[in-house]
Amino acid sequence: MKHTWPYLNTPLTVYLIVMLPINGLMAFVAASPHRDWIRLTACAVIALSGYSFLRGYVRRLRIDEQGVSFVTLGSRHTMAWRDVRRIDCYVPNGGVNGPKYVFVTSQDRPPRGKWEVDSRTFQVQDRPGLLDALRDSWRRASAQ
């Protein structure tokens, strides 16, 4: 019963369809003889796109029989199912059409914002089936 989800809910193919042409154009601009500030700006766009890819698709929420983990490029935080106190969904800024986030926490409160990801609180953008999968895994582990 191992599952994994990236931080962003945008499918990777959609992300690449949008970002690859932009980065291709920026690579062309960076390699062309333009003013330095234009070339540096193109390089900055490429660097920020790479950074957003790493933050959105390398950071992942993983569940298995033992518990839930939040994995990044440089770290891995794991929480056993017995330590989980709350699994829920919320909109961090409270906006009507803001993105929803699913969180798993060992605390008795929701996260203070989408930036609160640490060894006690994990969260990713919501997508169909995620909340149910987390709650079902938590229930199964609690029943054992």
Buried (B, 14 or more C-beta within 10 A) or exposed (E): EEBEBBBBBEEEEEBEEEBEEEBEEBBEBBEEEEEEEEBEBBBEBBEEBEEEBEBBBEBBBBBBEEBBBBBBEEEEBBBEBEEBEBBBBBBBEEEEEEEBBBBBBBEEEBBEEBEBBEEBBBBBBBBEEBBEBBBEBBEEBEEE
